[in-house]
Amino acid sequence: MTRTNLIRQNKKPTVHRGITKYVLFVVAGILAASSIFMTVETATSGVEVSNLRQKEAELAAEKRNLENTLVRSLSMSDLEQKSGEMGYLKPTNLVYVSDSKEAVAKLP
């Protein structure tokens, strides 16, 4: 065999190189598109997390205000004042009906 015949046999066809380049460009395009998509998704989820944290802070403040209102409305002095406004008075004379410890019903 001559040298030119050996060179021709070792050459790879250019069709495979074209297909390989095409496949590599497609894979690179898919990776680039997925990278952009993931970046957009990350930014969107960051905004959602920020909104949820703000809503959490607002709800915590509202809960604190409601708890303070409940504590104030259940305080003894406030209840006494409200009961006086409604016409209830503090009893001055307590009467106990019975102090016996007799059983009402006995088992046979």
Secondary structure in CASP SS format (residue, H / E / C, confidence):
PFRMAT SS
TARGET T0000
AUTHOR 0000-0000-0000
METHOD secondary structure of the structure
MODEL  1
M C 1.00
T C 1.00
R H 1.00
T H 1.00
N H 1.00
L H 1.00
I H 1.00
R H 1.00
Q H 1.00
N H 1.00
K C 1.00
K C 1.00
P C 1.00
T H 1.00
V H 1.00
H H 1.00
R H 1.00
G H 1.00
I H 1.00
T H 1.00
K H 1.00
Y H 1.00
V H 1.00
L H 1.00
F H 1.00
V H 1.00
V H 1.00
A H 1.00
G H 1.00
I H 1.00
L H 1.00
A H 1.00
A H 1.00
S H 1.00
S H 1.00
I H 1.00
F H 1.00
M H 1.00
T H 1.00
V H 1.00
E H 1.00
T H 1.00
A H 1.00
T H 1.00
S H 1.00
G H 1.00
V H 1.00
E H 1.00
V H 1.00
S H 1.00
N H 1.00
L H 1.00
R H 1.00
Q H 1.00
K H 1.00
E H 1.00
A H 1.00
E H 1.00
L H 1.00
A H 1.00
A H 1.00
E H 1.00
K H 1.00
R H 1.00
N H 1.00
L H 1.00
E H 1.00
N H 1.00
T H 1.00
L H 1.00
V H 1.00
R H 1.00
S H 1.00
L C 1.00
S C 1.00
M H 1.00
S H 1.00
D H 1.00
L H 1.00
E H 1.00
Q H 1.00
K H 1.00
S H 1.00
G H 1.00
E H 1.00
M H 1.00
G C 1.00
Y C 1.00
L C 1.00
K C 1.00
P C 1.00
T C 1.00
N C 1.00
L C 1.00
V C 1.00
Y C 1.00
V C 1.00
S C 1.00
D C 1.00
S C 1.00
K C 1.00
E C 1.00
A C 1.00
V C 1.00
A C 1.00
K C 1.00
L C 1.00
P C 1.00
END
